[in-house]
Structures are given as structure tokens and as C-alpha cells.
């Protein structure tokens, strides 16, 4: 069983070595003009100049402008590899694991995470607020939904050895886990996080720092997972509530996305204004649209996509509720049949 892991572990070791070199500043500049600003506090002009050579944005560039983000790529390889190894362990002992769970987690969940951070969306997310907003919605809502449907906690509980499994169970039953999955708290974090991102210095800092930028991506996925995992996931995590309350929680997110989107569309002050105003001169990106117009578009994307993804969540929850009711009815029928046959 361990032999197939050797190439994967060697590849991961090389990736971690490359990551360490990148943190130390030894990775050469990536092609295509996409280099993240250095972590040091430098001028806007120097930071923005590292985007020099970025081609005009188009839909085609979203699918062709792929780059490698070492930290996020290594994390993706490890998470997807661990999940696939768990599935293989189950199959090797004759146990079944739903194919759609694997597809949801690895193909769609990890795939969309890679698409949001390393495709053209990742290449242009510091040049156009509207592109970042698409990335934001994918990471905060779509990726958590797909990861939750993959039931990785259930997979871990079925494949881990006795001691690691007991550790995982201890974490799931801990007070910290209960607090972090407490529905009112997760709802508050999910609603407040975008406001804190765009109306404090957090987003502006993410434009200038590779580390802050990558941690922002991780934060969006984590906060979305804390909120949606107990609502739509199949895992035995704390914080699970009845289906009527789950539907209510998701429904309540719709007006907050709409309100935030309208606020961004209508406000006069630019989000990351000093950065976006400097880009045409500092990086030679003369093709960039007016920052105010791009911000208006970004707010519209947040408004419209928030409603669409929210409706998708409602559809998933309603389907799960219907299936749960059908299973409960079938169990009750079997119980009544047993009583009649006595």
C-alpha cells in the first residue's frame, strides 16, 4: 500500500523545497509579468511595476494565463493526495465509497480552488477588482460547498489508524470545535468577513504582500467551510441543526451579499484606490478600465453571484432534506412491518 505514495512524497518534497526557496526570495520571476509584490513595505510604484507586461484581460486569458503558486499548489497536492489515498485504502479492503463524493472533493472542489488561484483569475486578481470578486465568490461559497459534499471527515474516520482516529474524534467533540461551528457565530463571521476585507486596510495590504494575499484566499475558504460544512456536509461535525434552520441560515445570507454589492457599487471612495490608480503608470497597464467603473462591476458581480450561489445552496439543502425524509419514512415503514409480523 505504501509503494504508490513514494513518487507523490518525492514530488511533495521537491515542491516544499521550492516553496522554501520562494519564501527566502530565491525563486526567479515568473513569466507573463505575474509576480506578487514583495512582503517588505515598498512604494506603490515599485510594487505595481512587477505587474509590467500583463496582457489585456479577456475571457480567453482566464483559461490560458495559468501560473504556479508554490504554497497553494503544495497545499492542494497534499490535501487531494491524502483524500485519494484514503479512498484507495477503503477500496483495498473491499469497502465502498461513493464516486460522486470523490468527484465533488477532488475534481470540483480542489479543481475550482486551483482555477480560482492559479488560472487567469489569479493572474489578474491584483489588477482588476472585478476579477478578484469572481475569485472571492468561488473561494468563499462554491469551494466550501463542494468540499463539504466530499465528506472528508467521514473518510478519515473510516481509514485512519486507531490512535489518529481517536485524536480526530477528540477534536470533533472538543469545546473549541463546538464554538467554531456554533451556527450564530459562523453566520456572523461569514457575513462580517467581506465587510472587514473591503472596508479596512486588509484588502489594500493583500495587494502589496504575497503572504497576506495567500492567507486571504485560505481565510475565505475556511470561513466559508465553517459556515456551510455543518449545513450541507455529510460529516459528523458539531454545529449541525435541523433542516428548517439550515434553510433559514442560507436564506439569510442572500440580502447581506446584495447589500454589500450595492454598497460597493454606489460608494465614491475606491477600494484599494491608491493601488488601482497607480497601475496604468507604474506597470504600464494602459488597457485597464476606469477604477470606479471596475468597482461598480465588482459590486454587481458580488450582488448577482451571491444570489445565484445562495439559490444553489438552497437547492442542495432542499434535496438533502427530501432524501432524509424519504429515508426516515422507509425506516418507519420497516419498523411497522416488523411490528405487524410479530
C-alpha positions as CSV (number, residue, x, y, z in Angstrom):
1,X,0.0,0.0,0.0
2,X,2.9,2.4,0.7
3,X,4.7,1.9,-2.6
4,X,2.3,4.2,-4.7
5,X,2.9,7.0,-2.3
6,X,6.7,7.2,-2.9
7,X,6.5,9.3,-6.1
8,X,3.9,11.5,-4.6
9,X,6.0,12.1,-1.4
10,X,9.1,12.8,-3.5
11,X,7.2,15.3,-5.6
12,X,5.8,17.0,-2.5
13,X,9.3,17.2,-1.0
14,X,10.6,18.9,-4.1
15,X,7.6,21.3,-4.0
16,X,8.3,22.1,-0.4
17,X,11.9,22.8,-1.2
18,X,10.8,25.2,-4.0
19,X,8.4,26.8,-1.6
20,X,11.1,27.4,1.0
21,X,13.3,28.9,-1.7
22,X,10.4,31.2,-2.7
23,X,10.0,32.4,0.8
24,X,13.7,33.1,1.0
25,X,13.4,35.1,-2.2
26,X,15.4,32.7,-4.4
27,X,12.7,31.8,-7.0
28,X,13.2,33.7,-10.2
29,X,10.4,35.9,-11.5
30,X,7.6,34.1,-13.2
31,X,6.9,34.7,-16.9
32,X,4.0,36.7,-18.1
33,X,4.6,39.6,-15.8
34,X,2.7,38.0,-12.9
35,X,4.8,38.4,-9.8
36,X,3.4,39.2,-6.4
37,X,4.6,42.3,-4.6
38,X,7.3,41.6,-2.0
39,X,6.4,41.3,1.6
40,X,8.6,44.4,2.5
41,X,6.9,47.7,2.8
42,X,7.8,49.3,-0.5
43,X,6.3,52.1,-2.6
44,X,3.2,51.5,-4.7
45,X,5.2,52.3,-7.8
46,X,7.7,49.6,-7.1
47,X,5.1,47.0,-6.2
48,X,2.9,47.8,-9.2
49,X,5.8,47.7,-11.6
50,X,6.1,44.0,-11.0
51,X,2.9,43.5,-13.0
52,X,4.5,45.1,-16.1
53,X,3.8,43.1,-19.2
54,X,0.4,41.8,-18.2
55,X,-1.6,41.3,-21.4
56,X,-5.0,42.9,-21.7
57,X,-7.6,41.0,-19.8
58,X,-10.1,38.8,-21.8
59,X,-12.1,35.7,-21.2
60,X,-9.6,33.6,-23.0
61,X,-6.8,34.7,-20.7
62,X,-8.8,33.3,-17.8
63,X,-8.2,29.8,-19.2
64,X,-4.8,30.3,-20.7
65,X,-3.0,32.5,-18.2
66,X,-2.1,29.7,-15.7
67,X,0.8,30.2,-13.3
68,X,2.1,28.2,-10.3
69,X,1.6,29.5,-6.8
70,X,4.0,27.3,-4.8
71,X,2.4,27.5,-1.4
72,X,-1.2,26.9,-2.6
73,X,-0.1,24.3,-5.0
74,X,1.7,22.2,-2.4
75,X,-1.3,22.5,-0.1
76,X,-3.6,21.4,-2.9
77,X,-1.4,18.4,-3.7
78,X,-1.3,17.2,-0.1
79,X,-5.0,17.6,0.5
80,X,-6.1,15.9,-2.7
81,X,-3.4,13.2,-2.4
82,X,-4.5,12.4,1.2
83,X,-8.1,12.1,0.2
84,X,-7.3,9.8,-2.8
85,X,-5.1,7.7,-0.6
86,X,-8.0,7.3,1.9
87,X,-10.3,6.2,-0.9
88,X,-7.7,3.7,-2.1
89,X,-7.4,2.3,1.4
90,X,-11.2,1.8,1.6
91,X,-11.3,0.1,-1.8
92,X,-8.3,-2.2,-0.9
93,X,-10.3,-3.7,2.0
94,X,-13.5,-4.1,0.0
95,X,-15.4,-1.1,1.3
96,X,-17.4,1.2,-0.9
97,X,-17.0,4.9,-1.2
98,X,-19.4,7.0,-3.3
99,X,-17.8,8.1,-6.5
100,X,-19.6,11.4,-6.5
101,X,-18.0,12.3,-3.2
102,X,-14.6,11.8,-4.6
103,X,-15.5,13.8,-7.7
104,X,-17.0,16.6,-5.6
105,X,-14.0,16.9,-3.4
106,X,-11.0,16.3,-5.7
107,X,-12.2,17.1,-9.2
108,X,-14.5,20.0,-8.5
109,X,-13.6,21.3,-5.0
110,X,-9.8,21.2,-5.4
111,X,-10.1,21.9,-9.2
112,X,-12.1,25.1,-8.7
113,X,-9.7,26.1,-5.9
114,X,-6.8,25.8,-8.3
115,X,-8.8,27.6,-11.0
116,X,-9.6,30.5,-8.7
117,X,-6.0,31.0,-7.5
118,X,-3.7,29.8,-10.3
119,X,-5.6,30.4,-13.6
120,X,-6.1,33.8,-15.3
121,X,-8.2,34.7,-12.3
122,X,-5.2,34.5,-10.1
123,X,-3.0,36.3,-12.7
124,X,-5.4,39.4,-12.8
125,X,-6.8,39.4,-9.3
126,X,-4.5,42.3,-8.2
127,X,-5.1,44.3,-11.4
128,X,-8.9,44.2,-11.6
129,X,-11.2,44.3,-8.6
130,X,-13.9,42.7,-10.7
131,X,-11.7,39.6,-11.4
132,X,-10.9,39.4,-7.7
133,X,-14.6,39.4,-6.9
134,X,-15.2,36.4,-9.1
135,X,-12.4,34.7,-7.2
136,X,-13.8,35.8,-3.9
137,X,-17.2,34.1,-4.6
138,X,-15.6,30.9,-5.8
139,X,-13.4,30.6,-2.7
140,X,-15.9,31.6,-0.1
141,X,-19.0,29.8,-1.3
142,X,-18.5,27.3,-4.2
143,X,-15.3,25.6,-3.0
144,X,-16.7,25.1,0.6
145,X,-19.9,23.6,-0.7
146,X,-18.0,21.1,-2.9
147,X,-15.5,20.1,-0.2
148,X,-18.3,19.6,2.3
149,X,-20.2,17.3,-0.1
150,X,-17.0,15.2,-0.4
151,X,-17.3,14.2,3.4
152,X,-13.5,14.1,4.1
153,X,-14.0,13.8,7.9
154,X,-16.1,10.7,7.4
155,X,-13.4,9.3,5.1
156,X,-10.7,10.0,7.6
157,X,-12.7,8.3,10.4
158,X,-13.1,5.2,8.3
159,X,-9.4,4.9,7.2
160,X,-7.2,6.3,10.0
161,X,-5.5,4.1,12.4
162,X,-6.8,3.8,16.0
163,X,-4.7,6.5,17.6
164,X,-5.1,9.2,14.9
165,X,-8.8,8.4,14.7
166,X,-9.1,8.9,18.5
167,X,-7.3,12.3,18.1
168,X,-9.7,13.3,15.4
169,X,-12.7,12.3,17.5
170,X,-11.3,14.3,20.4
171,X,-11.1,17.3,18.2
172,X,-14.6,16.9,16.9
173,X,-16.0,16.6,20.4
174,X,-13.9,19.4,21.8
175,X,-15.3,22.7,23.1
176,X,-13.3,24.6,20.5
177,X,-15.0,22.7,17.7
178,X,-18.4,23.3,19.2
179,X,-17.7,27.0,19.5
180,X,-16.3,27.3,16.0
181,X,-19.3,25.5,14.5
182,X,-21.9,27.3,16.6
183,X,-24.4,28.5,13.9
184,X,-24.9,32.1,15.1
185,X,-21.1,32.6,15.3
186,X,-20.3,31.1,11.9
187,X,-23.1,33.1,10.4
188,X,-21.7,36.3,11.9
189,X,-18.2,35.5,10.7
190,X,-19.4,34.7,7.2
191,X,-21.3,38.0,7.0
192,X,-18.8,40.3,8.6
193,X,-15.6,39.0,6.9
194,X,-16.3,40.6,3.5
195,X,-17.1,43.9,5.1
196,X,-13.9,43.7,7.1
197,X,-11.9,42.8,4.0
198,X,-13.1,45.6,1.8
199,X,-13.7,48.4,4.3
200,X,-10.5,48.2,6.3
201,X,-6.8,48.1,5.3
202,X,-6.9,44.4,4.9
203,X,-7.6,44.3,1.1
204,X,-5.1,47.0,0.4
205,X,-2.4,45.1,2.3
206,X,-3.3,41.9,0.3
207,X,-2.4,43.8,-2.9
208,X,1.1,44.5,-1.7
209,X,2.0,41.3,0.2
210,X,2.3,37.8,-1.2
211,X,1.8,36.3,2.3
212,X,-1.3,38.4,3.1
213,X,-2.8,37.7,-0.3
214,X,-2.4,33.9,0.0
215,X,-3.7,34.0,3.6
216,X,-6.7,35.9,2.4
217,X,-7.5,33.0,0.0
218,X,-7.2,30.5,2.8
219,X,-9.3,32.6,5.0
220,X,-12.1,32.8,2.5
221,X,-12.2,29.0,2.2
222,X,-12.0,28.4,6.0
223,X,-14.7,30.9,6.9
224,X,-17.0,29.5,4.2
225,X,-16.3,26.0,5.3
226,X,-17.1,26.8,9.0
227,X,-20.4,28.2,7.9
228,X,-21.6,25.8,5.2
229,X,-20.0,22.5,6.4
230,X,-22.5,21.8,9.2
231,X,-25.3,22.9,6.9
232,X,-24.8,20.9,3.8
233,X,-22.0,18.4,4.6
234,X,-22.4,14.7,5.4
235,X,-19.7,14.7,8.0
236,X,-20.5,14.2,11.7
237,X,-19.2,17.6,12.7
238,X,-20.6,19.6,15.6
239,X,-23.0,22.5,15.0
240,X,-25.5,20.6,12.9
241,X,-29.0,21.8,13.2
242,X,-32.4,20.8,11.7
243,X,-33.1,21.3,8.1
244,X,-35.6,24.2,8.6
245,X,-33.0,26.2,10.5
246,X,-30.3,25.3,7.8
247,X,-32.6,26.7,5.1
248,X,-33.2,29.8,7.1
249,X,-29.4,30.4,7.7
250,X,-28.6,30.1,4.0
251,X,-31.6,32.3,3.1
252,X,-30.4,35.0,5.4
253,X,-27.1,35.3,3.6
254,X,-28.8,36.4,0.4
255,X,-29.7,40.0,1.5
256,X,-26.2,40.5,3.0
257,X,-24.5,39.8,-0.3
258,X,-26.9,42.0,-2.1
259,X,-26.5,44.9,0.4
260,X,-22.7,44.6,0.3
261,X,-22.7,44.5,-3.5
262,X,-24.9,47.6,-3.8
263,X,-22.8,49.4,-1.2
264,X,-19.6,48.7,-3.3
265,X,-21.4,49.8,-6.5
266,X,-22.5,53.0,-5.0
267,X,-19.7,54.3,-2.8
268,X,-17.5,57.1,-4.1
269,X,-14.3,56.0,-2.4
270,X,-12.3,53.4,-4.3
271,X,-11.4,50.1,-2.7
272,X,-7.6,49.9,-3.0
273,X,-7.8,53.2,-4.8
274,X,-4.2,54.2,-4.5
275,X,-3.1,50.9,-5.9
276,X,-5.5,50.8,-8.9
277,X,-5.0,54.4,-9.8
278,X,-1.2,53.8,-9.9
279,X,-1.3,50.7,-12.1
280,X,-1.6,52.3,-15.6
281,X,1.6,54.4,-15.0
282,X,3.5,52.2,-12.6
283,X,3.0,48.9,-14.5
284,X,2.3,50.3,-18.0
285,X,-1.2,48.7,-18.0
286,X,-2.8,51.3,-20.2
287,X,-5.6,49.0,-21.1
288,X,-7.1,49.0,-17.6
289,X,-10.6,50.3,-17.3
290,X,-11.5,53.2,-15.1
291,X,-11.2,52.0,-11.4
292,X,-14.6,53.4,-10.5
293,X,-16.2,51.6,-13.4
294,X,-14.4,48.3,-12.5
295,X,-15.5,48.7,-8.8
296,X,-19.1,49.2,-10.0
297,X,-18.8,46.0,-12.0
298,X,-17.3,44.2,-9.0
299,X,-20.2,45.1,-6.8
300,X,-22.6,43.9,-9.4
301,X,-20.8,40.6,-9.6
302,X,-20.9,40.2,-5.8
303,X,-24.6,41.0,-5.8
304,X,-25.7,38.8,-8.7
305,X,-23.4,35.8,-8.0
306,X,-24.2,35.9,-4.3
307,X,-27.9,35.3,-5.1
308,X,-27.1,32.6,-7.6
309,X,-24.8,30.6,-5.4
310,X,-27.2,31.1,-2.5
311,X,-30.0,29.6,-4.5
312,X,-27.7,26.7,-5.4
313,X,-27.2,26.1,-1.7
314,X,-30.9,26.2,-1.1
315,X,-31.5,23.7,-3.8
316,X,-28.8,21.3,-2.3
317,X,-30.3,21.7,1.1
318,X,-33.8,21.1,-0.1
319,X,-32.7,17.9,-1.9
320,X,-30.9,16.7,1.2
321,X,-33.9,17.3,3.3
322,X,-36.2,15.4,0.9
323,X,-33.8,12.5,0.8
324,X,-33.6,12.5,4.6
325,X,-37.4,12.5,4.9
326,X,-37.6,9.6,2.4
327,X,-35.0,7.6,4.4
328,X,-36.8,8.3,7.6
329,X,-40.1,7.2,6.1
330,X,-38.5,4.0,4.8
331,X,-37.1,3.2,8.3
332,X,-40.6,3.8,9.9
333,X,-42.2,1.5,7.3
334,X,-39.7,-1.3,8.1
335,X,-40.4,-0.8,11.9
336,X,-44.1,-1.0,11.4
337,X,-43.7,-4.1,9.2
338,X,-41.6,-5.8,11.9
339,X,-44.3,-5.0,14.5
340,X,-47.1,-6.5,12.2
341,X,-45.1,-9.7,11.7
342,X,-44.7,-10.4,15.4
